[in-house]
């Protein structure tokens, strides 16, 4: 029967909030067992919880903010654009990827693929 | 080596323009042989040129406008949000899906998956 639309929306909002201001462990907890992460699309797919934890661990301690821009849900899949702003010293890095996710029936993330490339990173 | 980023961007812009104001034959011509269309995600995948032509044929003769909102390209894949406005009599229907496409090395569309659901259709 699939996850409820509201549950998927909540997971996406939590994901965006936690990527910016949560711990990497909080982000990883949104993923189902056996989940995969491909960020950016075309890079090697991370397939273990350890690899996924290492990936998000790179964000720990950074000064970040994020906001959800546009979300579309179809069944147990979703695509959404969000903006992630990272301050590092005098520099501000802004990236607005489009992520595509699939979900299990409890609304946990089964797969994430992030569409972006180097040209999309704005530095100010 | 893959399609050039600029070529993919051109195809996406042409797609959005032609969906709104071109003929369905123009839209179908952007697809490679063997391409697939899943619109919305979760519906039956159209796998033949005839099925794809029939799908876009439903748009012929409608009064429409469209604009590209947000595009992200990664290798030979892309995700983009666009807004399609359809006027029918006194009603205006606005839908802003997120489409995910893969491309061949010439920038023709190999697959299209459109993320949206009925809740996203605005009627005014």
gemmi code that builds the backbone of each chain (N, CA, C; Angstrom):
import gemmi

chains = {
    "A": [
        ("UNK", (0.819, -1.201, 0.000), (0.000, 0.000, 0.000), (0.864, 1.266, 0.000)),
        ("UNK", (2.098, 1.154, 0.435), (2.997, 2.291, 0.326), (2.941, 3.232, 1.507)),
        ("UNK", (3.933, 4.102, 1.547), (4.006, 5.101, 2.616), (2.969, 6.182, 2.380)),
        ("UNK", (2.507, 6.802, 3.453), (1.595, 7.937, 3.308), (2.374, 9.127, 2.773)),
        ("UNK", (1.687, 9.901, 1.939), (2.284, 11.105, 1.362), (2.825, 12.039, 2.453)),
        ("UNK", (2.054, 12.186, 3.536), (2.464, 13.096, 4.612), (3.739, 12.580, 5.288)),
        ("UNK", (3.852, 11.258, 5.396), (5.043, 10.670, 6.018), (6.277, 10.953, 5.174)),
        ("UNK", (6.137, 10.812, 3.860), (7.260, 11.089, 2.964), (7.643, 12.570, 3.041)),
        ("UNK", (6.639, 13.443, 3.057), (6.921, 14.883, 3.179), (7.679, 15.195, 4.465)),
        ("UNK", (7.254, 14.545, 5.568), (7.941, 14.764, 6.844), (9.394, 14.299, 6.769)),
        ("UNK", (9.607, 13.134, 6.178), (10.979, 12.616, 6.070), (11.849, 13.581, 5.264)),
        ("UNK", (11.311, 14.106, 4.159), (12.089, 15.023, 3.316), (12.423, 16.299, 4.088)),
        ("UNK", (11.418, 16.849, 4.810), (11.682, 18.072, 5.579), (12.720, 17.801, 6.664)),
        ("UNK", (12.600, 16.656, 7.346), (13.595, 16.298, 8.363), (14.983, 16.160, 7.743)),
        ("UNK", (15.022, 15.534, 6.574), (16.307, 15.348, 5.899), (16.991, 16.689, 5.640)),
        ("UNK", (16.223, 17.615, 5.063), (16.799, 18.925, 4.724), (17.251, 19.660, 5.988)),
        ("UNK", (16.407, 19.616, 7.032), (16.769, 20.286, 8.286), (18.010, 19.653, 8.914)),
        ("UNK", (18.054, 18.320, 8.920), (19.143, 17.630, 9.613), (20.455, 17.700, 8.840)),
        ("UNK", (20.383, 17.714, 7.507), (21.619, 17.863, 6.737), (22.290, 19.179, 7.126)),
        ("UNK", (21.465, 20.216, 7.358), (22.026, 21.531, 7.682), (22.476, 21.612, 9.129)),
        ("UNK", (21.608, 21.165, 10.055), (21.862, 21.496, 11.460), (21.898, 20.290, 12.388)),
        ("UNK", (21.635, 19.094, 11.876), (21.669, 17.909, 12.733), (23.036, 17.250, 12.698)),
        ("UNK", (23.155, 16.174, 13.449), (24.384, 15.386, 13.377), (24.263, 14.409, 12.212)),
        ("UNK", (25.395, 13.922, 11.735), (25.345, 12.942, 10.648), (24.602, 11.684, 11.098)),
        ("UNK", (24.695, 11.340, 12.382), (23.965, 10.165, 12.877), (22.453, 10.361, 12.736)),
        ("UNK", (21.993, 11.593, 12.975), (20.562, 11.884, 12.794), (20.139, 11.676, 11.336)),
        ("UNK", (20.981, 12.129, 10.422), (20.658, 11.975, 9.001), (20.629, 10.494, 8.633)),
        ("UNK", (21.648, 9.761, 9.063), (21.751, 8.337, 8.711), (20.552, 7.569, 9.253)),
        ("UNK", (20.012, 8.014, 10.388), (18.867, 7.317, 10.990), (17.615, 7.422, 10.125)),
        ("UNK", (17.585, 8.338, 9.179), (16.436, 8.444, 8.270), (16.466, 7.367, 7.176)),
        ("UNK", (17.614, 6.721, 7.040), (17.767, 5.711, 5.993), (17.366, 4.320, 6.483)),
        ("UNK", (16.721, 3.567, 5.597), (16.382, 2.172, 5.878), (17.641, 1.309, 5.766)),
        ("UNK", (17.597, 0.124, 6.354), (18.684, -0.826, 6.157), (18.782, -1.164, 4.672)),
        ("UNK", (20.004, -1.250, 4.185), (20.215, -1.608, 2.783), (20.066, -0.449, 1.824)),
        ("UNK", (19.949, 0.767, 2.363), (19.766, 1.944, 1.510), (21.036, 2.256, 0.723)),
        ("UNK", (20.862, 3.027, -0.350), (21.984, 3.435, -1.191), (21.972, 4.947, -1.386)),
        ("UNK", (23.174, 5.504, -1.549), (23.338, 6.948, -1.733), (24.263, 7.181, -2.934)),
        ("UNK", (23.803, 7.966, -3.896), (24.606, 8.329, -5.068), (24.621, 9.854, -5.157)),
        ("UNK", (25.712, 10.472, -4.702), (25.775, 11.932, -4.577), (27.162, 12.403, -4.936)),
        ("UNK", (27.353, 13.067, -6.108), (26.335, 13.352, -7.118), (26.039, 12.141, -7.999)),
        ("UNK", (24.934, 12.223, -8.747), (24.605, 11.199, -9.723), (25.815, 10.972, -10.631)),
        ("UNK", (26.156, 9.713, -10.828), (27.311, 9.366, -11.648), (28.519, 8.976, -10.823)),
        ("UNK", (28.526, 9.326, -9.536), (29.627, 8.921, -8.657), (29.354, 7.520, -8.126)),
        ("UNK", (30.353, 6.943, -7.438), (30.177, 5.586, -6.923), (29.038, 5.537, -5.899)),
        ("UNK", (28.206, 4.519, -6.009), (27.051, 4.397, -5.115), (27.506, 3.847, -3.767)),
        ("UNK", (27.158, 4.563, -2.705), (27.456, 4.087, -1.346), (26.373, 3.090, -0.937)),
        ("UNK", (26.780, 1.909, -0.497), (25.817, 0.821, -0.289), (25.783, 0.305, 1.146)),
        ("UNK", (26.706, 0.740, 1.995), (26.693, 0.263, 3.382), (26.405, 1.429, 4.322)),
        ("UNK", (25.899, 1.082, 5.518), (25.603, 2.136, 6.493), (26.878, 2.885, 6.873)),
        ("UNK", (28.019, 2.180, 6.872), (29.287, 2.828, 7.212), (29.668, 3.860, 6.150)),
        ("UNK", (29.480, 3.495, 4.883), (29.821, 4.434, 3.814), (28.912, 5.662, 3.851)),
        ("UNK", (27.626, 5.423, 4.139), (26.673, 6.535, 4.196), (27.000, 7.441, 5.385)),
        ("UNK", (27.347, 6.838, 6.522), (27.713, 7.621, 7.711), (28.966, 8.454, 7.434)),
        ("UNK", (29.922, 7.871, 6.727), (31.157, 8.594, 6.407), (30.839, 9.790, 5.499)),
        ("UNK", (29.939, 9.565, 4.544), (29.564, 10.632, 3.608), (28.967, 11.821, 4.355)),
        ("UNK", (27.988, 11.576, 5.231), (27.358, 12.683, 5.948), (28.254, 13.218, 7.061)),
        ("UNK", (29.172, 12.394, 7.537), (30.098, 12.840, 8.573), (30.921, 14.039, 8.127)),
        ("UNK", (31.120, 14.161, 6.804), (31.885, 15.298, 6.281), (31.177, 16.623, 6.540)),
        ("UNK", (29.878, 16.567, 6.830), (29.112, 17.795, 7.078), (29.130, 18.199, 8.551)),
        ("UNK", (29.534, 17.277, 9.433), (29.486, 17.574, 10.873), (30.390, 18.749, 11.210)),
        ("UNK", (29.858, 19.659, 12.017), (30.666, 20.789, 12.478), (30.648, 21.982, 11.552)),
        ("UNK", (30.063, 21.844, 10.347), (29.991, 22.985, 9.437), (28.832, 23.905, 9.837)),
        ("UNK", (28.989, 25.184, 9.527), (27.932, 26.163, 9.792), (27.046, 26.213, 8.552)),
        ("UNK", (25.857, 25.614, 8.663), (25.020, 25.463, 7.479), (23.577, 25.849, 7.753)),
        ("UNK", (22.914, 26.254, 6.687), (21.460, 26.412, 6.733), (20.903, 25.822, 5.447)),
        ("UNK", (19.635, 25.427, 5.502), (19.035, 24.804, 4.324), (17.555, 25.119, 4.277)),
        ("UNK", (17.013, 25.138, 3.068), (15.566, 25.280, 2.948), (15.093, 24.476, 1.755)),
        ("UNK", (13.904, 23.920, 1.916), (13.275, 23.111, 0.884), (12.611, 24.060, -0.106)),
        ("UNK", (12.873, 23.856, -1.406), (12.365, 24.782, -2.418), (11.132, 24.249, -3.149)),
        ("UNK", (11.126, 22.953, -3.465), (10.113, 22.426, -4.390), (10.105, 20.910, -4.209)),
        ("UNK", (8.963, 20.353, -3.892), (8.880, 18.913, -3.628), (7.780, 18.290, -4.461)),
        ("UNK", (8.067, 17.184, -5.098), (7.045, 16.446, -5.834), (7.121, 14.977, -5.452)),
        ("UNK", (5.972, 14.431, -5.080), (5.882, 13.047, -4.618), (5.002, 12.268, -5.576)),
        ("UNK", (5.439, 11.064, -5.927), (4.640, 10.173, -6.771), (4.788, 8.775, -6.204)),
        ("UNK", (3.726, 8.297, -5.561), (3.807, 6.982, -4.930), (4.878, 6.992, -3.856)),
        ("UNK", (5.762, 5.984, -3.886), (6.829, 5.888, -2.884), (8.135, 6.517, -3.360)),
        ("UNK", (8.030, 7.454, -4.286), (9.219, 8.142, -4.777), (8.987, 9.639, -4.699)),
        ("UNK", (10.069, 10.379, -4.633), (9.949, 11.838, -4.581), (11.168, 12.481, -5.213)),
        ("UNK", (10.960, 13.688, -5.729), (12.052, 14.543, -6.187), (11.863, 15.892, -5.517)),
        ("UNK", (12.959, 16.486, -5.069), (12.830, 17.786, -4.423), (14.100, 18.597, -4.615)),
        ("UNK", (13.896, 19.901, -4.766), (15.013, 20.842, -4.834), (15.166, 21.488, -3.470)),
        ("UNK", (16.398, 21.608, -3.017), (16.624, 22.325, -1.770), (17.936, 23.097, -1.881)),
        ("UNK", (18.062, 24.097, -1.039), (19.254, 24.949, -1.059), (20.031, 24.762, 0.228)),
        ("UNK", (21.313, 24.496, 0.084), (22.177, 24.295, 1.242), (23.268, 25.376, 1.215)),
        ("UNK", (23.319, 26.158, 2.286), (24.290, 27.257, 2.372), (25.305, 26.909, 3.456)),
        ("UNK", (26.577, 26.955, 3.094), (27.653, 26.604, 4.022), (28.582, 27.795, 4.172)),
        ("UNK", (28.811, 28.210, 5.423), (29.766, 29.290, 5.672), (31.067, 28.691, 6.168)),
        ("UNK", (32.148, 29.077, 5.522), (33.468, 28.593, 5.926), (34.408, 29.786, 5.874)),
        ("UNK", (34.718, 30.309, 7.051), (35.554, 31.503, 7.091), (34.841, 32.659, 6.424)),
        ("UNK", (35.517, 33.296, 5.484), (34.930, 34.446, 4.786), (34.039, 34.033, 3.626)),
        ("UNK", (34.057, 32.760, 3.269), (33.367, 32.296, 2.073), (31.997, 31.691, 2.396)),
        ("UNK", (31.065, 31.894, 1.477), (29.752, 31.259, 1.576), (29.543, 30.419, 0.318)),
        ("UNK", (29.258, 29.149, 0.518), (29.037, 28.216, -0.587), (27.549, 27.873, -0.636)),
        ("UNK", (26.930, 28.083, -1.783), (25.509, 27.796, -1.931), (25.321, 26.755, -3.023)),
        ("UNK", (24.618, 25.686, -2.665), (24.354, 24.619, -3.626), (22.880, 24.253, -3.523)),
        ("UNK", (22.212, 24.177, -4.668), (20.789, 23.814, -4.682), (20.593, 22.588, -5.584)),
        ("UNK", (20.821, 21.415, -5.046), (20.660, 20.197, -5.843), (19.188, 19.804, -5.973)),
        ("UNK", (18.919, 18.884, -6.873), (17.631, 18.190, -6.884), (17.914, 16.754, -6.483)),
        ("UNK", (17.301, 16.324, -5.392), (17.469, 14.957, -4.907), (16.270, 14.110, -5.324)),
        ("UNK", (16.543, 12.879, -5.687), (15.486, 11.907, -5.970), (15.613, 10.783, -4.956)),
        ("UNK", (14.515, 10.476, -4.277), (14.530, 9.447, -3.232), (13.423, 8.432, -3.454)),
        ("UNK", (13.691, 7.204, -3.044), (12.632, 6.206, -2.889), (12.518, 5.881, -1.404)),
        ("UNK", (11.328, 5.447, -1.002), (11.024, 5.242, 0.412), (10.417, 3.865, 0.650)),
        ("UNK", (10.646, 3.331, 1.849), (9.926, 2.108, 2.213), (8.551, 2.501, 2.762)),
        ("UNK", (7.760, 1.506, 3.119), (6.381, 1.789, 3.521), (6.281, 2.553, 4.838)),
        ("UNK", (7.400, 2.628, 5.585), (7.411, 3.414, 6.825), (7.959, 4.819, 6.612)),
        ("UNK", (8.272, 5.157, 5.344), (8.767, 6.497, 5.057), (10.266, 6.651, 5.258)),
        ("UNK", (10.967, 5.531, 5.475), (12.432, 5.625, 5.554), (13.021, 5.629, 4.150)),
        ("UNK", (14.168, 6.261, 4.025), (14.784, 6.437, 2.701), (15.452, 5.129, 2.265)),
        ("UNK", (15.052, 4.656, 1.085), (15.677, 3.454, 0.514), (16.813, 3.809, -0.433)),
        ("UNK", (16.667, 4.923, -1.121), (17.738, 5.341, -2.025), (17.684, 6.851, -2.191)),
        ("UNK", (18.852, 7.438, -2.385), (18.968, 8.868, -2.646), (19.939, 9.052, -3.799)),
        ("UNK", (19.527, 9.879, -4.768), (20.402, 10.257, -5.873), (20.346, 11.779, -5.973)),
        ("UNK", (21.496, 12.429, -5.917), (21.542, 13.898, -5.907), (22.035, 14.405, -7.253)),
        ("UNK", (21.188, 15.211, -7.917), (21.532, 15.810, -9.208), (22.158, 17.179, -8.985)),
        ("UNK", (23.448, 17.297, -9.292), (24.134, 18.583, -9.282), (25.502, 18.353, -9.905)),
        ("UNK", (26.139, 19.446, -10.264), (27.520, 19.331, -10.726), (28.282, 20.564, -10.271)),
        ("UNK", (29.579, 20.552, -10.485), (30.437, 21.613, -9.967), (29.975, 23.002, -10.386)),
        ("UNK", (29.414, 23.114, -11.604), (28.971, 24.419, -12.101), (27.867, 25.018, -11.238)),
        ("UNK", (27.180, 24.173, -10.462), (26.036, 24.649, -9.671), (26.450, 25.222, -8.316)),
        ("UNK", (27.725, 25.078, -7.957), (28.185, 25.591, -6.660), (28.508, 27.072, -6.776)),
        ("UNK", (27.776, 27.884, -6.012), (28.020, 29.330, -6.024), (28.874, 29.706, -4.820)),
        ("UNK", (29.911, 30.499, -5.052), (30.796, 30.941, -3.976), (30.695, 32.458, -3.888)),
        ("UNK", (30.467, 32.945, -2.673), (30.361, 34.399, -2.512), (31.072, 34.832, -1.243)),
    ],
    "B": [
        ("UNK", (32.054, 9.138, -23.733), (32.393, 10.459, -23.233), (31.149, 11.241, -22.811)),
        ("UNK", (29.998, 10.874, -23.358), (28.776, 11.508, -22.892), (28.411, 12.748, -23.671)),
        ("UNK", (27.182, 13.177, -23.467), (26.688, 14.386, -24.128), (27.289, 15.609, -23.452)),
        ("UNK", (27.422, 16.688, -24.218), (27.879, 17.935, -23.632), (26.777, 18.519, -22.762)),
        ("UNK", (27.210, 19.131, -21.663), (26.260, 19.757, -20.742), (25.356, 20.755, -21.472)),
        ("UNK", (25.938, 21.537, -22.384), (25.157, 22.549, -23.100), (24.112, 21.893, -23.998)),
        ("UNK", (24.480, 20.746, -24.570), (23.536, 20.037, -25.439), (22.339, 19.546, -24.632)),
        ("UNK", (22.603, 19.009, -23.455), (21.513, 18.544, -22.594), (20.628, 19.713, -22.172)),
        ("UNK", (21.254, 20.829, -21.810), (20.475, 22.017, -21.437), (19.579, 22.474, -22.586)),
        ("UNK", (20.126, 22.446, -23.809), (19.328, 22.841, -24.972), (18.138, 21.902, -25.166)),
        ("UNK", (18.383, 20.611, -25.025), (17.291, 19.645, -25.196), (16.191, 19.898, -24.164)),
        ("UNK", (16.597, 20.151, -22.918), (15.599, 20.383, -21.863), (14.790, 21.644, -22.171)),
        ("UNK", (15.480, 22.715, -22.574), (14.757, 23.948, -22.879), (13.809, 23.737, -24.065)),
        ("UNK", (14.270, 23.032, -25.086), (13.408, 22.726, -26.233), (12.207, 21.902, -25.785)),
        ("UNK", (12.460, 20.925, -24.920), (11.370, 20.080, -24.438), (10.290, 20.913, -23.767)),
        ("UNK", (10.708, 21.788, -22.859), (9.737, 22.603, -22.118), (8.976, 23.524, -23.078)),
        ("UNK", (9.702, 24.149, -24.012), (9.050, 25.038, -24.977), (8.065, 24.269, -25.862)),
        ("UNK", (8.500, 23.100, -26.341), (7.680, 22.355, -27.308), (6.481, 21.681, -26.646)),
        ("UNK", (6.632, 21.254, -25.388), (5.475, 20.688, -24.690), (4.362, 21.731, -24.640)),
        ("UNK", (4.751, 22.990, -24.443), (3.745, 24.042, -24.325), (3.202, 24.475, -25.679)),
        ("UNK", (4.097, 24.718, -26.636), (3.656, 25.408, -27.849), (3.988, 24.669, -29.144)),
        ("UNK", (4.692, 23.549, -29.075), (5.013, 22.803, -30.284), (3.966, 21.747, -30.575)),
        ("UNK", (4.184, 21.004, -31.666), (3.324, 19.862, -31.954), (3.866, 18.657, -31.193)),
        ("UNK", (3.008, 17.677, -30.992), (3.477, 16.466, -30.312), (4.585, 15.795, -31.121)),
        ("UNK", (4.525, 15.900, -32.452), (5.589, 15.310, -33.279), (6.938, 15.964, -32.982)),
        ("UNK", (6.928, 17.284, -32.734), (8.169, 17.984, -32.379), (8.730, 17.441, -31.063)),
        ("UNK", (7.847, 17.214, -30.103), (8.298, 16.705, -28.806), (8.865, 15.299, -28.970)),
        ("UNK", (8.148, 14.457, -29.687), (8.580, 13.063, -29.856), (9.934, 13.003, -30.551)),
        ("UNK", (10.204, 13.972, -31.438), (11.477, 13.990, -32.168), (12.676, 14.225, -31.241)),
        ("UNK", (12.434, 14.694, -30.026), (13.529, 14.885, -29.068), (13.957, 13.566, -28.428)),
        ("UNK", (13.126, 12.530, -28.589), (13.415, 11.235, -27.974), (14.249, 10.345, -28.894)),
        ("UNK", (15.160, 9.607, -28.305), (15.951, 8.610, -29.021), (15.093, 7.373, -29.296)),
        ("UNK", (15.509, 6.575, -30.250), (14.838, 5.295, -30.465), (14.964, 4.449, -29.201)),
        ("UNK", (13.890, 3.757, -28.862), (13.923, 2.888, -27.689), (13.696, 3.616, -26.376)),
        ("UNK", (13.341, 4.897, -26.453), (13.159, 5.688, -25.236), (11.905, 5.249, -24.473)),
        ("UNK", (11.871, 5.605, -23.194), (10.735, 5.273, -22.335), (10.228, 6.523, -21.623)),
        ("UNK", (8.929, 6.521, -21.356), (8.272, 7.647, -20.691), (7.404, 7.111, -19.551)),
        ("UNK", (7.630, 7.628, -18.345), (6.829, 7.247, -17.169), (6.287, 8.533, -16.557)),
        ("UNK", (5.013, 8.839, -16.845), (4.436, 10.124, -16.446), (2.987, 9.920, -16.050)),
        ("UNK", (2.654, 10.022, -14.740), (3.573, 10.284, -13.634), (4.347, 9.020, -13.222)),
        ("UNK", (5.397, 9.222, -12.404), (6.129, 8.094, -11.822), (5.143, 7.157, -11.141)),
        ("UNK", (5.275, 5.879, -11.403), (4.364, 4.884, -10.833), (3.321, 4.402, -11.822)),
        ("UNK", (3.108, 5.164, -12.899), (2.171, 4.730, -13.938), (2.885, 3.795, -14.907)),
        ("UNK", (2.116, 3.185, -15.814), (2.715, 2.241, -16.749), (3.726, 2.952, -17.655)),
        ("UNK", (4.868, 2.332, -17.861), (5.926, 2.944, -18.660), (5.597, 2.777, -20.141)),
        ("UNK", (5.604, 3.893, -20.867), (5.412, 3.859, -22.319), (6.743, 3.512, -22.969)),
        ("UNK", (6.742, 2.498, -23.832), (8.010, 1.966, -24.336), (8.134, 2.026, -25.858)),
        ("UNK", (7.043, 2.374, -26.559), (7.142, 2.447, -28.023), (6.940, 3.891, -28.469)),
        ("UNK", (7.446, 4.188, -29.676), (7.296, 5.549, -30.204), (5.804, 5.887, -30.372)),
        ("UNK", (5.004, 4.867, -30.703), (3.567, 5.103, -30.880), (2.933, 5.500, -29.547)),
        ("UNK", (3.301, 4.793, -28.475), (2.736, 5.124, -27.162), (3.156, 6.524, -26.718)),
        ("UNK", (4.412, 6.859, -27.006), (4.905, 8.185, -26.605), (4.207, 9.267, -27.423)),
        ("UNK", (4.025, 9.007, -28.721), (3.326, 9.978, -29.575), (1.882, 10.169, -29.118)),
        ("UNK", (1.236, 9.080, -28.712), (-0.143, 9.170, -28.244), (-0.209, 10.003, -26.963)),
        ("UNK", (0.763, 9.790, -26.085), (0.805, 10.521, -24.820), (0.897, 12.024, -25.064)),
        ("UNK", (1.838, 12.459, -25.897), (1.994, 13.894, -26.143), (0.895, 14.432, -27.058)),
        ("UNK", (0.289, 13.555, -27.856), (-0.810, 13.977, -28.723), (-1.962, 14.576, -27.938)),
        ("UNK", (-2.114, 14.149, -26.680), (-3.191, 14.680, -25.842), (-3.010, 16.169, -25.570)),
        ("UNK", (-1.790, 16.676, -25.774), (-1.524, 18.104, -25.526), (-1.789, 18.960, -26.759)),
        ("UNK", (-1.894, 18.331, -27.938), (-2.055, 19.109, -29.179), (-3.331, 19.938, -29.141)),
        ("UNK", (-3.214, 21.191, -29.544), (-4.391, 22.050, -29.632), (-4.726, 22.766, -28.349)),
        ("UNK", (-4.058, 22.423, -27.239), (-4.330, 23.117, -25.981), (-3.606, 24.464, -25.965)),
        ("UNK", (-4.180, 25.415, -25.221), (-3.552, 26.729, -25.066), (-2.652, 26.663, -23.837)),
        ("UNK", (-1.343, 26.589, -24.069), (-0.427, 26.348, -22.958), (0.769, 27.284, -22.982)),
        ("UNK", (1.325, 27.489, -21.810), (2.621, 28.156, -21.702), (3.439, 27.400, -20.665)),
        ("UNK", (4.755, 27.513, -20.767), (5.612, 26.769, -19.838), (6.884, 27.555, -19.594)),
        ("UNK", (7.456, 27.341, -18.419), (8.767, 27.932, -18.160), (9.581, 26.983, -17.290)),
        ("UNK", (10.863, 26.980, -17.573), (11.805, 26.152, -16.832), (12.155, 26.862, -15.533)),
        ("UNK", (12.070, 26.129, -14.406), (12.289, 26.763, -13.111), (13.673, 26.486, -12.531)),
        ("UNK", (14.163, 25.245, -12.693), (15.349, 24.819, -11.935), (15.873, 23.573, -12.622)),
        ("UNK", (17.111, 23.592, -13.059), (17.683, 22.462, -13.802), (18.991, 22.018, -13.165)),
        ("UNK", (19.149, 20.741, -12.980), (20.398, 20.206, -12.469), (20.827, 19.040, -13.346)),
        ("UNK", (22.056, 19.093, -13.816), (22.603, 18.086, -14.715), (23.765, 17.391, -14.028)),
        ("UNK", (23.810, 16.072, -14.157), (24.924, 15.280, -13.624), (25.232, 14.214, -14.663)),
        ("UNK", (26.356, 14.379, -15.365), (26.707, 13.438, -16.429), (25.627, 13.448, -17.499)),
        ("UNK", (25.160, 12.246, -17.879), (24.130, 12.138, -18.922), (22.721, 12.063, -18.343)),
        ("UNK", (22.543, 12.582, -17.135), (21.224, 12.593, -16.505), (20.917, 14.009, -16.038)),
        ("UNK", (19.639, 14.284, -15.911), (19.241, 15.610, -15.442), (17.919, 15.522, -14.705)),
        ("UNK", (17.710, 16.465, -13.797), (16.426, 16.660, -13.131), (16.081, 18.128, -13.274)),
        ("UNK", (14.838, 18.417, -13.566), (14.445, 19.820, -13.709), (12.987, 20.009, -13.329)),
        ("UNK", (12.721, 21.160, -12.721), (11.351, 21.562, -12.397), (10.892, 22.544, -13.455)),
        ("UNK", (9.683, 22.376, -13.920), (9.124, 23.348, -14.853), (7.649, 23.514, -14.560)),
        ("UNK", (7.114, 24.648, -15.007), (5.701, 24.957, -14.771), (4.970, 24.966, -16.097)),
        ("UNK", (3.875, 24.230, -16.146), (3.056, 24.159, -17.354), (1.666, 24.702, -17.019)),
        ("UNK", (1.258, 25.742, -17.739), (-0.042, 26.384, -17.511), (-0.935, 26.105, -18.712)),
        ("UNK", (-2.115, 25.550, -18.449), (-3.060, 25.196, -19.510), (-4.355, 25.959, -19.301)),
        ("UNK", (-4.799, 26.680, -20.341), (-6.091, 27.362, -20.257), (-7.122, 26.552, -21.013)),
        ("UNK", (-8.229, 26.283, -20.360), (-9.312, 25.531, -20.995), (-10.614, 26.206, -20.593)),
        ("UNK", (-11.184, 26.974, -21.537), (-12.387, 27.730, -21.219), (-12.069, 28.753, -20.148)),
        ("UNK", (-12.859, 28.737, -19.079), (-12.674, 29.699, -17.990), (-11.627, 29.250, -16.980)),
        ("UNK", (-11.170, 28.016, -17.110), (-10.273, 27.453, -16.107), (-8.804, 27.528, -16.528)),
        ("UNK", (-7.953, 27.705, -15.525), (-6.509, 27.648, -15.748), (-5.930, 26.552, -14.854)),
        ("UNK", (-5.230, 25.609, -15.460), (-4.615, 24.502, -14.736), (-3.109, 24.714, -14.711)),
        ("UNK", (-2.528, 24.709, -13.518), (-1.087, 24.913, -13.382), (-0.476, 23.688, -12.713)),
        ("UNK", (0.539, 23.139, -13.377), (1.226, 21.965, -12.834), (2.723, 22.207, -12.954)),
        ("UNK", (3.454, 21.975, -11.864), (4.911, 22.163, -11.884), (5.589, 20.861, -11.466)),
        ("UNK", (5.748, 19.940, -12.394), (6.383, 18.664, -12.055), (7.904, 18.799, -11.977)),
        ("UNK", (8.538, 17.780, -11.442), (9.987, 17.622, -11.583), (10.206, 16.417, -12.484)),
        ("UNK", (10.847, 16.641, -13.613), (11.139, 15.559, -14.549), (12.585, 15.110, -14.382)),
        ("UNK", (12.784, 13.813, -14.480), (14.132, 13.240, -14.487), (14.342, 12.571, -15.838)),
        ("UNK", (15.438, 12.938, -16.503), (15.718, 12.398, -17.834), (17.127, 11.825, -17.907)),
        ("UNK", (17.273, 10.809, -18.754), (18.600, 10.365, -19.169), (18.724, 10.645, -20.663)),
        ("UNK", (19.971, 10.829, -21.116), (20.231, 11.256, -22.486), (21.268, 10.351, -23.142)),
        ("UNK", (21.158, 10.233, -24.477), (22.237, 9.554, -25.191), (23.345, 10.564, -25.473)),
        ("UNK", (24.407, 10.093, -26.121), (25.571, 10.960, -26.296), (25.311, 12.119, -27.253)),
        ("UNK", (24.203, 12.057, -27.997), (23.833, 13.172, -28.873), (22.837, 14.121, -28.214)),
        ("UNK", (22.495, 13.873, -26.956), (21.581, 14.753, -26.244), (20.115, 14.432, -26.480)),
        ("UNK", (19.847, 13.287, -27.124), (18.441, 12.891, -27.259), (17.984, 12.190, -25.987)),
        ("UNK", (16.688, 12.292, -25.712), (16.144, 11.768, -24.453), (16.003, 10.252, -24.544)),
        ("UNK", (16.620, 9.553, -23.585), (16.500, 8.088, -23.515), (15.373, 7.676, -22.579)),
        ("UNK", (15.163, 8.451, -21.539), (14.079, 8.129, -20.612), (13.615, 9.402, -19.935)),
        ("UNK", (12.335, 9.418, -19.611), (11.739, 10.534, -18.889), (10.846, 9.962, -17.807)),
        ("UNK", (10.998, 10.474, -16.592), (10.120, 10.104, -15.473), (9.643, 11.417, -14.846)),
        ("UNK", (8.332, 11.601, -14.739), (7.776, 12.861, -14.248), (7.220, 12.658, -12.837)),
        ("UNK", (7.770, 13.429, -11.897), (7.335, 13.375, -10.505), (6.251, 14.422, -10.271)),
        ("UNK", (5.035, 13.981, -10.038), (3.938, 14.858, -9.636), (2.792, 13.951, -9.219)),
        ("UNK", (1.812, 14.532, -8.563), (0.586, 13.787, -8.255), (-0.587, 14.747, -8.310)),
        ("UNK", (-1.769, 14.209, -8.209), (-2.968, 15.023, -8.368), (-3.009, 16.229, -7.453)),
        ("UNK", (-2.467, 16.096, -6.248), (-2.469, 17.215, -5.288), (-1.700, 18.421, -5.813)),
        ("UNK", (-0.812, 18.207, -6.793), (0.027, 19.303, -7.283), (-0.643, 20.122, -8.379)),
        ("UNK", (-1.803, 19.687, -8.849), (-2.501, 20.405, -9.921), (-3.325, 21.535, -9.314)),
        ("UNK", (-2.982, 22.761, -9.696), (-3.721, 23.927, -9.197), (-4.732, 24.364, -10.250)),
        ("UNK", (-5.956, 24.599, -9.824), (-7.004, 25.052, -10.738), (-7.456, 26.436, -10.295)),
        ("UNK", (-7.497, 27.380, -11.237), (-7.931, 28.729, -10.871), (-8.829, 29.291, -11.962)),
    ],
}
model = gemmi.Model(1)
for chain_id, residues in chains.items():
    chain = gemmi.Chain(chain_id)
    for i, (resn, *xyz) in enumerate(residues, 1):
        res = gemmi.Residue()
        res.name, res.seqid = resn, gemmi.SeqId(i, " ")
        for name, pos in zip(("N", "CA", "C"), xyz):
            atom = gemmi.Atom()
            atom.name, atom.element = name, gemmi.Element(name[0])
            atom.pos, atom.b_iso = gemmi.Position(*pos), 0.0
            res.add_atom(atom)
        chain.add_residue(res)
    model.add_chain(chain)
structure = gemmi.Structure()
structure.add_model(model)
structure.setup_entities()
